[in-house]
Amino acid sequence: MLVSCLLFIGSTLMLGLLGDWPTAIYGATAIWGLSFGGMATLLQTALAKAAGEHADTAQSMLVTLWNLAIAGGGLGGALLLQGPGVATFPWVIAALLLMSLMVAVHARQQGFPVRP
């Protein structure tokens, strides 16, 4: 999970800093896809482990939150396009991902406990 977050942050920074170079865009897109593709599964696994016998309820809540996040992302993206413009996308996404990384680091023991 931590590696996925870091790769995702790296891809957004590549887009923000090197967005004028086609090769950087292709590379960032590939890294984005690799890092984001596994996040949902990793989050579901961590949530199921942390919730224990209440995993079904927790999974339902996760699906609801994913849908709210998608709607919020559409709204936030529209507001950014109307306001400061598309150039702010990588920086806003990187900031959100840094918050996600902090949550993942702090929740690591509950979601991904080290077992002997």
N, CA, C and O atoms as a printed pandas DataFrame, in Angstrom:
     atom_number atom_name residue_name chain_id  residue_number  x_coord  y_coord  z_coord
0              1         N          MET        A               1    0.828   -1.183    0.000
1              2        CA          MET        A               1    0.000    0.000    0.000
2              3         C          MET        A               1    0.874    1.248    0.000
3              4         O          MET        A               1    0.623    2.204   -0.733
4              5         N          LEU        A               2    1.903    1.215    0.838
5              6        CA          LEU        A               2    2.793    2.376    0.914
6              7         C          LEU        A               2    3.527    2.595   -0.407
7              8         O          LEU        A               2    3.687    3.731   -0.854
8              9         N          VAL        A               3    3.966    1.513   -1.022
9             10        CA          VAL        A               3    4.655    1.627   -2.317
10            11         C          VAL        A               3    3.690    2.152   -3.380
11            12         O          VAL        A               3    4.070    2.984   -4.204
12            13         N          SER        A               4    2.451    1.672   -3.365
13            14        CA          SER        A               4    1.458    2.169   -4.332
14            15         C          SER        A               4    1.243    3.668   -4.166
15            16         O          SER        A               4    1.203    4.406   -5.150
16            17         N          CYS        A               5    1.107    4.115   -2.927
17            18        CA          CYS        A               5    0.921    5.552   -2.674
18            19         C          CYS        A               5    2.123    6.352   -3.176
19            20         O          CYS        A               5    1.965    7.386   -3.825
20            21         N          LEU        A               6    3.319    5.864   -2.871
21            22        CA          LEU        A               6    4.519    6.589   -3.289
22            23         C          LEU        A               6    4.660    6.635   -4.810
23            24         O          LEU        A               6    5.026    7.667   -5.373
24            25         N          LEU        A               7    4.366    5.512   -5.472
25            26        CA          LEU        A               7    4.417    5.503   -6.936
26            27         C          LEU        A               7    3.376    6.444   -7.534
27            28         O          LEU        A               7    3.643    7.145   -8.511
28            29         N          PHE        A               8    2.192    6.449   -6.937
29            30        CA          PHE        A               8    1.121    7.320   -7.406
30            31         C          PHE        A               8    1.526    8.787   -7.249
31            32         O          PHE        A               8    1.314    9.593   -8.155
32            33         N          ILE        A               9    2.106    9.128   -6.106
33            34        CA          ILE        A               9    2.587   10.497   -5.883
34            35         C          ILE        A               9    3.674   10.836   -6.901
35            36         O          ILE        A               9    3.687   11.930   -7.465
36            37         N          GLY        A              10    4.585    9.891   -7.132
37            38        CA          GLY        A              10    5.643   10.118   -8.116
38            39         C          GLY        A              10    5.103   10.377   -9.511
39            40         O          GLY        A              10    5.616   11.234  -10.230
40            41         N          SER        A              11    4.076    9.647   -9.892
41            42        CA          SER        A              11    3.507    9.850  -11.231
42            43         C          SER        A              11    2.843   11.220  -11.352
43            44         O          SER        A              11    2.938   11.860  -12.399
44            45         N          THR        A              12    2.179   11.673  -10.303
45            46        CA          THR        A              12    1.559   13.000  -10.374
46            47         C          THR        A              12    2.614   14.094  -10.414
47            48         O          THR        A              12    2.448   15.097  -11.108
48            49         N          LEU        A              13    3.703   13.902   -9.667
49            50        CA          LEU        A              13    4.781   14.889   -9.701
50            51         C          LEU        A              13    5.448   14.925  -11.073
51            52         O          LEU        A              13    5.826   15.992  -11.557
52            53         N          MET        A              14    5.594   13.753  -11.699
53            54        CA          MET        A              14    6.136   13.720  -13.065
54            55         C          MET        A              14    5.260   14.526  -14.009
55            56         O          MET        A              14    5.760   15.286  -14.838
56            57         N          LEU        A              15    3.946   14.357  -13.879
57            58        CA          LEU        A              15    3.034   15.109  -14.744
58            59         C          LEU        A              15    3.112   16.595  -14.466
59            60         O          LEU        A              15    3.055   17.403  -15.392
60            61         N          GLY        A              16    3.242   16.968  -13.194
61            62        CA          GLY        A              16    3.316   18.381  -12.850
62            63         C          GLY        A              16    4.607   19.040  -13.290
63            64         O          GLY        A              16    4.603   20.184  -13.743
64            65         N          LEU        A              17    5.711   18.323  -13.160
65            66        CA          LEU        A              17    7.020   18.906  -13.466
66            67         C          LEU        A              17    7.454   18.710  -14.911
67            68         O          LEU        A              17    8.130   19.566  -15.481
68            69         N          LEU        A              18    7.066   17.585  -15.505
69            70        CA          LEU        A              18    7.546   17.240  -16.853
70            71         C          LEU        A              18    6.397   17.056  -17.833
71            72         O          LEU        A              18    6.529   16.326  -18.815
72            73         N          GLY        A              19    5.267   17.717  -17.572
73            74        CA          GLY        A              19    4.073   17.533  -18.387
74            75         C          GLY        A              19    4.193   17.995  -19.824
75            76         O          GLY        A              19    3.294   17.748  -20.627
76            77         N          ASP        A              20    5.284   18.660  -20.163
77            78        CA          ASP        A              20    5.477   19.099  -21.549
78            79         C          ASP        A              20    6.207   18.057  -22.392
79            80         O          ASP        A              20    6.300   18.203  -23.611
80            81         N          TRP        A              21    6.715   17.026  -21.768
81            82        CA          TRP        A              21    7.479   15.996  -22.473
82            83         C          TRP        A              21    6.604   14.765  -22.690
83            84         O          TRP        A              21    6.155   14.155  -21.719
84            85         N          PRO        A              22    6.356   14.391  -23.931
85            86        CA          PRO        A              22    5.508   13.223  -24.200
86            87         C          PRO        A              22    6.007   11.943  -23.529
87            88         O          PRO        A              22    5.199   11.160  -23.030
88            89         N          THR        A              23    7.322   11.719  -23.509
89            90        CA          THR        A              23    7.858   10.514  -22.884
90            91         C          THR        A              23    7.534   10.485  -21.395
91            92         O          THR        A              23    7.194    9.433  -20.854
92            93         N          ALA        A              24    7.636   11.632  -20.732
93            94        CA          ALA        A              24    7.311   11.717  -19.306
94            95         C          ALA        A              24    5.822   11.448  -19.074
95            96         O          ALA        A              24    5.446   10.802  -18.096
96            97         N          ILE        A              25    4.989   11.944  -19.974
97            98        CA          ILE        A              25    3.548   11.720  -19.847
98            99         C          ILE        A              25    3.230   10.231  -19.967
99           100         O          ILE        A              25    2.441    9.698  -19.188
100          101         N          TYR        A              26    3.846    9.559  -20.946
101          102        CA          TYR        A              26    3.614    8.120  -21.110
102          103         C          TYR        A              26    4.116    7.349  -19.886
103          104         O          TYR        A              26    3.435    6.453  -19.387
104          105         N          GLY        A              27    5.295    7.701  -19.416
105          106        CA          GLY        A              27    5.851    7.033  -18.241
106          107         C          GLY        A              27    5.001    7.260  -17.001
107          108         O          GLY        A              27    4.735    6.325  -16.246
108          109         N          ALA        A              28    4.573    8.509  -16.787
109          110        CA          ALA        A              28    3.733    8.829  -15.629
110          111         C          ALA        A              28    2.402    8.100  -15.705
111          112         O          ALA        A              28    1.887    7.633  -14.689
112          113         N          THR        A              29    1.845    8.002  -16.899
113          114        CA          THR        A              29    0.572    7.299  -17.071
114          115         C          THR        A              29    0.721    5.815  -16.755
115          116         O          THR        A              29   -0.157    5.225  -16.126
116          117         N          ALA        A              30    1.823    5.208  -17.185
117          118        CA          ALA        A              30    2.067    3.796  -16.888
118          119         C          ALA        A              30    2.234    3.578  -15.384
119          120         O          ALA        A              30    1.672    2.637  -14.823
120          121         N          ILE        A              31    2.999    4.440  -14.740
121          122        CA          ILE        A              31    3.196    4.330  -13.291
122          123         C          ILE        A              31    1.874    4.555  -12.571
123          124         O          ILE        A              31    1.554    3.848  -11.615
124          125         N          TRP        A              32    1.106    5.540  -13.030
125          126        CA          TRP        A              32   -0.211    5.821  -12.443
126          127         C          TRP        A              32   -1.087    4.568  -12.487
127          128         O          TRP        A              32   -1.690    4.186  -11.484
128          129         N          GLY        A              33   -1.149    3.946  -13.643
129          130        CA          GLY        A              33   -1.984    2.756  -13.800
130          131         C          GLY        A              33   -1.533    1.603  -12.921
131          132         O          GLY        A              33   -2.362    0.919  -12.321
132          133         N          LEU        A              34   -0.226    1.381  -12.838
133          134        CA          LEU        A              34    0.296    0.310  -11.997
134          135         C          LEU        A              34    0.030    0.565  -10.519
135          136         O          LEU        A              34   -0.335   -0.349   -9.780
136          137         N          SER        A              35    0.213    1.800  -10.095
137          138        CA          SER        A              35    0.049    2.101   -8.669
138          139         C          SER        A              35   -1.421    2.146   -8.270
139          140         O          SER        A              35   -1.785    1.647   -7.206
140          141         N          PHE        A              36   -2.258    2.730   -9.097
141          142        CA          PHE        A              36   -3.668    2.866   -8.752
142          143         C          PHE        A              36   -4.412    1.548   -8.881
143          144         O          PHE        A              36   -5.347    1.285   -8.125
144          145         N          GLY        A              37   -4.007    0.726   -9.826
145          146        CA          GLY        A              37   -4.704   -0.533  -10.075
146          147         C          GLY        A              37   -4.758   -1.449   -8.868
147          148         O          GLY        A              37   -5.759   -2.136   -8.665
148          149         N          GLY        A              38   -3.717   -1.475   -8.071
149          150        CA          GLY        A              38   -3.684   -2.349   -6.915
150          151         C          GLY        A              38   -4.242   -1.745   -5.644
151          152         O          GLY        A              38   -4.504   -2.463   -4.679
152          153         N          MET        A              39   -4.428   -0.434   -5.631
153          154        CA          MET        A              39   -4.858    0.229   -4.391
154          155         C          MET        A              39   -6.213   -0.253   -3.890
155          156         O          MET        A              39   -6.376   -0.479   -2.691
156          157         N          ALA        A              40   -7.160   -0.410   -4.754
157          158        CA          ALA        A              40   -8.500   -0.825   -4.317
158          159         C          ALA        A              40   -8.452   -2.186   -3.643
159          160         O          ALA        A              40   -9.068   -2.388   -2.597
160          161         N          THR        A              41   -7.723   -3.114   -4.237
161          162        CA          THR        A              41   -7.612   -4.450   -3.659
162          163         C          THR        A              41   -6.875   -4.409   -2.327
163          164         O          THR        A              41   -7.268   -5.079   -1.372
164          165         N          LEU        A              42   -5.819   -3.630   -2.268
165          166        CA          LEU        A              42   -5.069   -3.514   -1.012
166          167         C          LEU        A              42   -5.926   -2.896    0.090
167          168         O          LEU        A              42   -5.874   -3.331    1.240
168          169         N          LEU        A              43   -6.709   -1.887   -0.262
169          170        CA          LEU        A              43   -7.585   -1.262    0.732
170          171         C          LEU        A              43   -8.656   -2.225    1.216
171          172         O          LEU        A              43   -8.961   -2.270    2.408
172          173         N          GLN        A              44   -9.222   -2.988    0.306
173          174        CA          GLN        A              44  -10.238   -3.966    0.701
174          175         C          GLN        A              44   -9.650   -5.034    1.622
175          176         O          GLN        A              44  -10.285   -5.436    2.596
176          177         N          THR        A              45   -8.449   -5.488    1.314
177          178        CA          THR        A              45   -7.788   -6.489    2.143
178          179         C          THR        A              45   -7.515   -5.935    3.539
179          180         O          THR        A              45   -7.809   -6.591    4.539
180          181         N          ALA        A              46   -6.958   -4.739    3.605
181          182        CA          ALA        A              46   -6.655   -4.122    4.898
182          183         C          ALA        A              46   -7.926   -3.908    5.710
183          184         O          ALA        A              46   -7.953   -4.165    6.913
184          185         N          LEU        A              47   -8.967   -3.442    5.051
185          186        CA          LEU        A              47  -10.220   -3.184    5.740
186          187         C          LEU        A              47  -10.831   -4.476    6.278
187          188         O          LEU        A              47  -11.321   -4.506    7.407
188          189         N          ALA        A              48  -10.806   -5.534    5.483
189          190        CA          ALA        A              48  -11.367   -6.812    5.926
190          191         C          ALA        A              48  -10.601   -7.357    7.125
191          192         O          ALA        A              48  -11.203   -7.890    8.058
192          193         N          LYS        A              49   -9.280   -7.228    7.106
193          194        CA          LYS        A              49   -8.479   -7.706    8.234
194          195         C          LYS        A              49   -8.762   -6.881    9.487
195          196         O          LYS        A              49   -8.895   -7.432   10.580
196          197         N          ALA        A              50   -8.853   -5.571    9.330
197          198        CA          ALA        A              50   -9.068   -4.696   10.486
198          199         C          ALA        A              50  -10.481   -4.846   11.049
199          200         O          ALA        A              50  -10.677   -4.727   12.258
200          201         N          ALA        A              51  -11.466   -5.105   10.189
201          202        CA          ALA        A              51  -12.859   -5.177   10.638
202          203         C          ALA        A              51  -13.206   -6.517   11.272
203          204         O          ALA        A              51  -14.164   -6.615   12.038
204          205         N          GLY        A              52  -12.439   -7.538   10.958
205          206        CA          GLY        A              52  -12.703   -8.853   11.552
206          207         C          GLY        A              52  -14.070   -9.386   11.172
207          208         O          GLY        A              52  -14.389   -9.516    9.991
208          209         N          GLU        A              53  -14.880   -9.697   12.183
209          210        CA          GLU        A              53  -16.204  -10.284   11.931
210          211         C          GLU        A              53  -17.191   -9.289   11.327
211          212         O          GLU        A              53  -18.262   -9.684   10.866
212          213         N          HIS        A              54  -16.848   -8.026   11.325
213          214        CA          HIS        A              54  -17.720   -6.999   10.751
214          215         C          HIS        A              54  -17.265   -6.598    9.342
215          216         O          HIS        A              54  -17.574   -5.506    8.865
216          217         N          ALA        A              55  -16.539   -7.485    8.698
217          218        CA          ALA        A              55  -15.970   -7.185    7.383
218          219         C          ALA        A              55  -17.036   -6.865    6.338
219          220         O          ALA        A              55  -16.825   -5.993    5.495
220          221         N          ASP        A              56  -18.175   -7.554    6.378
221          222        CA          ASP        A              56  -19.228   -7.295    5.382
222          223         C          ASP        A              56  -19.735   -5.857    5.478
223          224         O          ASP        A              56  -19.905   -5.180    4.464
224          225         N          THR        A              57  -19.971   -5.406    6.693
225          226        CA          THR        A              57  -20.435   -4.030    6.885
226          227         C          THR        A              57  -19.362   -3.039    6.441
227          228         O          THR        A              57  -19.654   -2.046    5.774
228          229         N          ALA        A              58  -18.120   -3.323    6.819
229          230        CA          ALA        A              58  -17.017   -2.428    6.453
230          231         C          ALA        A              58  -16.841   -2.361    4.935
231          232         O          ALA        A              58  -16.585   -1.287    4.390
232          233         N          GLN        A              59  -16.975   -3.495    4.253
233          234        CA          GLN        A              59  -16.835   -3.510    2.791
234          235         C          GLN        A              59  -17.947   -2.695    2.127
235          236         O          GLN        A              59  -17.710   -2.001    1.139
236          237         N          SER        A              60  -19.159   -2.784    2.677
237          238        CA          SER        A              60  -20.265   -1.984    2.137
238          239         C          SER        A              60  -19.981   -0.495    2.293
239          240         O          SER        A              60  -20.271    0.303    1.402
240          241         N          MET        A              61  -19.413   -0.138    3.434
241          242        CA          MET        A              61  -19.079    1.263    3.677
242          243         C          MET        A              61  -17.969    1.726    2.725
243          244         O          MET        A              61  -17.989    2.862    2.250
244          245         N          LEU        A              62  -17.001    0.841    2.449
245          246        CA          LEU        A              62  -15.923    1.187    1.526
246          247         C          LEU        A              62  -16.460    1.461    0.130
247          248         O          LEU        A              62  -16.051    2.428   -0.514
248          249         N          VAL        A              63  -17.367    0.624   -0.340
249          250        CA          VAL        A              63  -17.957    0.825   -1.666
250          251         C          VAL        A              63  -18.695    2.164   -1.726
251          252         O          VAL        A              63  -18.597    2.892   -2.714
252          253         N          THR        A              64  -19.426    2.477   -0.672
253          254        CA          THR        A              64  -20.131    3.755   -0.621
254          255         C          THR        A              64  -19.151    4.914   -0.645
255          256         O          THR        A              64  -19.371    5.897   -1.352
256          257         N          LEU        A              65  -18.069    4.809    0.120
257          258        CA          LEU        A              65  -17.066    5.877    0.144
258          259         C          LEU        A              65  -16.344    6.018   -1.187
259          260         O          LEU        A              65  -16.027    7.134   -1.596
260          261         N          TRP        A              66  -16.076    4.900   -1.876
261          262        CA          TRP        A              66  -15.463    4.968   -3.205
262          263         C          TRP        A              66  -16.377    5.752   -4.164
263          264         O          TRP        A              66  -15.913    6.606   -4.920
264          265         N          ASN        A              67  -17.669    5.448   -4.120
265          266        CA          ASN        A              67  -18.609    6.155   -4.996
266          267         C          ASN        A              67  -18.686    7.634   -4.650
267          268         O          ASN        A              67  -18.746    8.474   -5.548
268          269         N          LEU        A              68  -18.686    7.965   -3.367
269          270        CA          LEU        A              68  -18.670    9.380   -2.965
270          271         C          LEU        A              68  -17.370   10.057   -3.408
271          272         O          LEU        A              68  -17.382   11.217   -3.819
272          273         N          ALA        A              69  -16.262    9.338   -3.325
273          274        CA          ALA        A              69  -14.980    9.900   -3.757
274          275         C          ALA        A              69  -14.969   10.168   -5.262
275          276         O          ALA        A              69  -14.425   11.176   -5.714
276          277         N          ILE        A              70  -15.563    9.271   -6.024
277          278        CA          ILE        A              70  -15.639    9.474   -7.475
278          279         C          ILE        A              70  -16.481   10.710   -7.784
279          280         O          ILE        A              70  -16.101   11.536   -8.615
280          281         N          ALA        A              71  -17.620   10.832   -7.113
281          282        CA          ALA        A              71  -18.467   12.014   -7.315
282          283         C          ALA        A              71  -17.749   13.278   -6.860
283          284         O          ALA        A              71  -17.802   14.303   -7.540
284          285         N          GLY        A              72  -17.079   13.211   -5.715
285          286        CA          GLY        A              72  -16.338   14.366   -5.217
286          287         C          GLY        A              72  -15.186   14.746   -6.126
287          288         O          GLY        A              72  -14.893   15.928   -6.304
288          289         N          GLY        A              73  -14.531   13.747   -6.705
289          290        CA          GLY        A              73  -13.458   14.020   -7.655
290          291         C          GLY        A              73  -13.970   14.719   -8.904
291          292         O          GLY        A              73  -13.318   15.620   -9.432
292          293         N          GLY        A              74  -15.134   14.302   -9.373
293          294        CA          GLY        A              74  -15.733   14.982  -10.532
294          295         C          GLY        A              74  -16.083   16.423  -10.217
295          296         O          GLY        A              74  -15.831   17.322  -11.019
296          297         N          LEU        A              75  -16.667   16.640   -9.044
297          298        CA          LEU        A              75  -17.008   18.001   -8.632
298          299         C          LEU        A              75  -15.759   18.842   -8.415
299          300         O          LEU        A              75  -15.676   19.978   -8.882
300          301         N          GLY        A              76  -14.782   18.273   -7.699
301          302        CA          GLY        A              76  -13.534   19.000   -7.465
302          303         C          GLY        A              76  -12.806   19.320   -8.765
303          304         O          GLY        A              76  -12.279   20.420   -8.934
304          305         N          GLY        A              77  -12.780   18.355   -9.681
305          306        CA          GLY        A              77  -12.147   18.592  -10.978
306          307         C          GLY        A              77  -12.839   19.687  -11.760
307          308         O          GLY        A              77  -12.186   20.516  -12.393
308          309         N          ALA        A              78  -14.164   19.692  -11.718
309          310        CA          ALA        A              78  -14.917   20.748  -12.414
310          311         C          ALA        A              78  -14.603   22.111  -11.819
311          312         O          ALA        A              78  -14.428   23.084  -12.553
312          313         N          LEU        A              79  -14.530   22.189  -10.498
313          314        CA          LEU        A              79  -14.216   23.466   -9.841
314          315         C          LEU        A              79  -12.797   23.929  -10.180
315          316         O          LEU        A              79  -12.559   25.119  -10.389
316          317         N          LEU        A              80  -11.862   22.983  -10.234
317          318        CA          LEU        A              80  -10.496   23.351  -10.610
318          319         C          LEU        A              80  -10.429   23.828  -12.063
319          320         O          LEU        A              80   -9.713   24.780  -12.372
320          321         N          LEU        A              81  -11.175   23.167  -12.951
321          322        CA          LEU        A              81  -11.185   23.597  -14.353
322          323         C          LEU        A              81  -11.797   24.977  -14.512
323          324         O          LEU        A              81  -11.324   25.788  -15.307
324          325         N          GLN        A              82  -12.852   25.237  -13.754
325          326        CA          GLN        A              82  -13.510   26.545  -13.818
326          327         C          GLN        A              82  -12.633   27.639  -13.210
327          328         O          GLN        A              82  -12.677   28.791  -13.642
328          329         N          GLY        A              83  -11.843   27.273  -12.211
329          330        CA          GLY        A              83  -11.023   28.243  -11.488
330          331         C          GLY        A              83   -9.608   28.315  -12.025
331          332         O          GLY        A              83   -9.373   28.864  -13.101
332          333         N          PRO        A              84   -8.660   27.756  -11.272
333          334        CA          PRO        A              84   -7.253   27.916  -11.638
334          335         C          PRO        A              84   -6.812   27.159  -12.886
335          336         O          PRO        A              84   -5.798   27.522  -13.482
336          337         N          GLY        A              85   -7.523   26.138  -13.296
337          338        CA          GLY        A              85   -7.196   25.449  -14.539
338          339         C          GLY        A              85   -6.557   24.085  -14.332
339          340         O          GLY        A              85   -6.268   23.670  -13.210
340          341         N          VAL        A              86   -6.351   23.410  -15.441
341          342        CA          VAL        A              86   -5.895   22.022  -15.438
342          343         C          VAL        A              86   -4.467   21.886  -14.897
343          344         O          VAL        A              86   -4.103   20.811  -14.421
344          345         N          ALA        A              87   -3.664   22.923  -14.957
345          346        CA          ALA        A              87   -2.278   22.847  -14.485
346          347         C          ALA        A              87   -2.195   22.582  -12.984
347          348         O          ALA        A              87   -1.147   22.164  -12.492
348          349         N          THR        A              88   -3.284   22.819  -12.248
349          350        CA          THR        A              88   -3.270   22.583  -10.804
350          351         C          THR        A              88   -3.588   21.136  -10.436
351          352         O          THR        A              88   -3.381   20.733   -9.291
352          353         N          PHE        A              89   -4.082   20.360  -11.381
353          354        CA          PHE        A              89   -4.481   18.978  -11.094
354          355         C          PHE        A              89   -3.368   18.152  -10.427
355          356         O          PHE        A              89   -3.611   17.560   -9.375
356          357         N          PRO        A              90   -2.157   18.095  -11.004
357          358        CA          PRO        A              90   -1.132   17.241  -10.388
358          359         C          PRO        A              90   -0.821   17.634   -8.943
359          360         O          PRO        A              90   -0.569   16.768   -8.105
360          361         N          TRP        A              91   -0.836   18.922   -8.652
361          362        CA          TRP        A              91   -0.472   19.385   -7.313
362          363         C          TRP        A              91   -1.583   19.088   -6.303
363          364         O          TRP        A              91   -1.306   18.724   -5.160
364          365         N          VAL        A              92   -2.812   19.242   -6.718
365          366        CA          VAL        A              92   -3.931   18.916   -5.827
366          367         C          VAL        A              92   -3.974   17.404   -5.584
367          368         O          VAL        A              92   -4.178   16.956   -4.456
368          369         N          ILE        A              93   -3.784   16.636   -6.635
369          370        CA          ILE        A              93   -3.784   15.182   -6.495
370          371         C          ILE        A              93   -2.631   14.732   -5.603
371          372         O          ILE        A              93   -2.811   13.865   -4.747
372          373         N          ALA        A              94   -1.454   15.312   -5.796
373          374        CA          ALA        A              94   -0.307   14.951   -4.950
374          375         C          ALA        A              94   -0.589   15.270   -3.485
375          376         O          ALA        A              94   -0.218   14.492   -2.607
376          377         N          ALA        A              95   -1.232   16.391   -3.208
377          378        CA          ALA        A              95   -1.566   16.751   -1.826
378          379         C          ALA        A              95   -2.551   15.744   -1.228
379          380         O          ALA        A              95   -2.393   15.325   -0.081
380          381         N          LEU        A              96   -3.558   15.360   -1.998
381          382        CA          LEU        A              96   -4.517   14.360   -1.522
382          383         C          LEU        A              96   -3.835   13.012   -1.291
383          384         O          LEU        A              96   -4.137   12.311   -0.325
384          385         N          LEU        A              97   -2.926   12.663   -2.176
385          386        CA          LEU        A              97   -2.211   11.391   -2.024
386          387         C          LEU        A              97   -1.268   11.407   -0.826
387          388         O          LEU        A              97   -1.074   10.379   -0.179
388          389         N          LEU        A              98   -0.683   12.561   -0.526
389          390        CA          LEU        A              98    0.145   12.654    0.678
390          391         C          LEU        A              98   -0.692   12.412    1.927
391          392         O          LEU        A              98   -0.236   11.760    2.866
392          393         N          MET        A              99   -1.907   12.930    1.941
393          394        CA          MET        A              99   -2.804   12.660    3.067
394          395         C          MET        A              99   -3.133   11.167    3.137
395          396         O          MET        A              99   -3.176   10.588    4.223
396          397         N          SER        A             100   -3.362   10.553    1.985
397          398        CA          SER        A             100   -3.635    9.112    1.947
398          399         C          SER        A             100   -2.441    8.319    2.454
399          400         O          SER        A             100   -2.602    7.335    3.176
400          401         N          LEU        A             101   -1.257    8.746    2.079
401          402        CA          LEU        A             101   -0.046    8.075    2.542
402          403         C          LEU        A             101    0.079    8.170    4.059
403          404         O          LEU        A             101    0.442    7.196    4.718
404          405         N          MET        A             102   -0.221    9.337    4.610
405          406        CA          MET        A             102   -0.154    9.512    6.066
406          407         C          MET        A             102   -1.149    8.582    6.764
407          408         O          MET        A             102   -0.818    7.977    7.784
408          409         N          VAL        A             103   -2.351    8.467    6.229
409          410        CA          VAL        A             103   -3.347    7.565    6.816
410          411         C          VAL        A             103   -2.856    6.123    6.732
411          412         O          VAL        A             103   -2.972    5.369    7.699
412          413         N          ALA        A             104   -2.311    5.740    5.587
413          414        CA          ALA        A             104   -1.829    4.368    5.407
414          415         C          ALA        A             104   -0.685    4.060    6.366
415          416         O          ALA        A             104   -0.617    2.963    6.919
416          417         N          VAL        A             105    0.210    5.016    6.565
417          418        CA          VAL        A             105    1.323    4.806    7.489
418          419         C          VAL        A             105    0.797    4.621    8.909
419          420         O          VAL        A             105    1.242    3.726    9.628
420          421         N          HIS        A             106   -0.142    5.460    9.308
421          422        CA          HIS        A             106   -0.677    5.380   10.669
422          423         C          HIS        A             106   -1.588    4.163   10.884
423          424         O          HIS        A             106   -1.725    3.692   12.013
424          425         N          ALA        A             107   -2.196    3.661    9.839
425          426        CA          ALA        A             107   -3.098    2.513    9.961
426          427         C          ALA        A             107   -2.410    1.195    9.607
427          428         O          ALA        A             107   -3.049    0.144    9.554
428          429         N          ARG        A             108   -1.134    1.262    9.371
429          430        CA          ARG        A             108   -0.405    0.081    8.901
430          431         C          ARG        A             108   -0.525   -1.092    9.854
431          432         O          ARG        A             108   -0.701   -2.227    9.410
432          433         N          GLN        A             109   -0.435   -0.849   11.138
433          434        CA          GLN        A             109   -0.466   -1.939   12.108
434          435         C          GLN        A             109   -1.813   -2.641   12.138
435          436         O          GLN        A             109   -1.866   -3.855   12.329
436          437         N          GLN        A             110   -2.917   -1.895   11.949
437          438        CA          GLN        A             110   -4.241   -2.506   11.957
438          439         C          GLN        A             110   -4.549   -3.200   10.627
439          440         O          GLN        A             110   -5.079   -4.312   10.616
440          441         N          GLY        A             111   -4.225   -2.562    9.531
441          442        CA          GLY        A             111   -4.601   -3.101    8.229
442          443         C          GLY        A             111   -3.640   -4.138    7.676
443          444         O          GLY        A             111   -4.051   -5.070    6.984
444          445         N          PHE        A             112   -2.353   -3.975    7.983
445          446        CA          PHE        A             112   -1.338   -4.887    7.478
446          447         C          PHE        A             112   -0.416   -5.314    8.614
447          448         O          PHE        A             112    0.772   -4.992    8.609
448          449         N          PRO        A             113   -0.965   -6.042    9.587
449          450        CA          PRO        A             113   -0.116   -6.447   10.711
450          451         C          PRO        A             113    0.978   -7.411   10.271
451          452         O          PRO        A             113    0.771   -8.252    9.396
452          453         N          VAL        A             114    2.134   -7.277   10.887
453          454        CA          VAL        A             114    3.234   -8.183   10.604
454          455         C          VAL        A             114    3.006   -9.452   11.415
455          456         O          VAL        A             114    2.872   -9.412   12.638
456          457         N          ARG        A             115    2.966  -10.562   10.718
457          458        CA          ARG        A             115    2.726  -11.856   11.384
458          459         C          ARG        A             115    3.999  -12.695   11.287
459          460         O          ARG        A             115    4.661  -12.725   10.250
460          461         N          PRO        A             116    4.323  -13.366   12.370
461          462        CA          PRO        A             116    5.540  -14.204   12.350
462          463         C          PRO        A             116    5.425  -15.390   11.418
463          464         O          PRO        A             116    6.365  -16.176   11.301
